[in-house]
């Protein structure tokens, strides 16, 4: 049985991973827009 603490830690990891992916996509889009203007 998974403890509540373990579930919360898993959630934190997922949130961090999703956040990193969003940030990466944003950087990629921003870089793409900037390179397009050059």
Buried (B, 14 or more C-beta within 10 A) or exposed (E): EEEEEEEEEEEEEEEEEEEEEEEEEEEEEEEEEEEEEE
